[in-house]
Every structure is written in structure tokens, then in C-alpha cells.
């Protein structure tokens, strides 16, 4: 079984989803920032990571015999 590419895909999806939280900093910097709005920013980043990992797991639920690549 090819676990390494599958785990890399999950980690990559989580990082990509969390990175989308940066756009919130641009759109609403007064509410989502590194000061008072840090909790809100962390929640948005966690939600983005969760959605991205869920979508990855929908496409690749378990590692197979072939490297896991997102399906088009």
C-alpha cells in the first residue's frame, strides 16, 4: 500500500485549506487579525483545512496500490 503519497495529500490539503484563511485577513482585517481577532482567524483556518481534507478523503478514502493523485 502507498501510505506516503496518501498522507502527503492529506497534509497538503490541510495546509492549502488553512492558507485560504489568509484571504480573510485581506477582506476583513478589522475582525480577523493577529491581535484581538486571532481566535476567529484560527477558526476560519481550521474550517478551511477541515473542508479541504474532507474533499481529499472523498476522492482518496484509503491508500491503494497506486500513488494517490487527485481525480479530475
C-alpha positions in Angstrom: 0.0 0.0 0.0 1.1 3.5 -0.8 0.7 5.3 2.5 3.3 8.1 2.0 1.7 9.8 -1.0 -1.7 9.5 0.7 -0.5 11.1 3.9 1.3 13.8 1.9 -2.0 14.5 0.1 -3.9 14.9 3.4 -1.2 17.2 4.8 -1.1 19.2 1.6 -4.9 19.6 1.6 -4.9 20.7 5.3 -2.1 23.3 4.6 -3.9 24.6 1.5 -7.2 24.9 3.2 -5.7 26.7 6.2 -3.8 29.0 3.8 -7.2 30.2 2.4 -7.7 31.8 5.8 -5.2 34.4 4.7 -7.8 35.8 2.3 -9.9 36.7 5.3 -7.1 38.9 6.6 -7.3 40.9 3.4 -11.1 41.1 3.2 -11.8 41.9 6.9 -8.6 42.9 8.7 -10.5 44.7 11.5 -12.3 41.4 12.6 -9.7 38.8 11.6 -6.2 39.8 12.7 -3.3 38.5 14.8 -4.4 40.6 17.8 -8.0 40.5 19.1 -9.3 38.5 16.1 -6.8 35.7 16.4 -9.4 33.2 17.7 -11.7 34.0 14.7 -8.8 33.7 12.3 -7.8 30.3 13.7 -11.4 29.1 13.4 -11.6 30.1 9.8 -8.3 28.4 9.0 -9.4 25.2 10.8 -12.7 25.1 8.9 -10.8 25.6 5.6 -8.4 22.8 6.5 -11.3 20.5 7.5 -13.2 21.1 4.3 -10.1 20.5 2.1 -9.1 17.3 4.0 -12.8 16.1 3.7 -12.7 16.7 -0.1 -9.4 14.8 -0.4 -10.7 11.9 1.6 -13.8 11.8 -0.6 -11.5 11.3 -3.6 -9.0 9.0 -1.9 -10.6 7.4 1.1 -7.8 4.9 1.7 -4.4 4.4 0.1 -4.3 2.0 -2.7 -1.6 0.2 -4.7 -1.0 3.2 -6.9 0.1 6.7 -5.8 -2.8 8.8 -4.7 -3.4 11.7 -7.1 -6.5 13.9 -7.1 -9.0 12.7 -9.6 -10.1 15.1 -12.3 
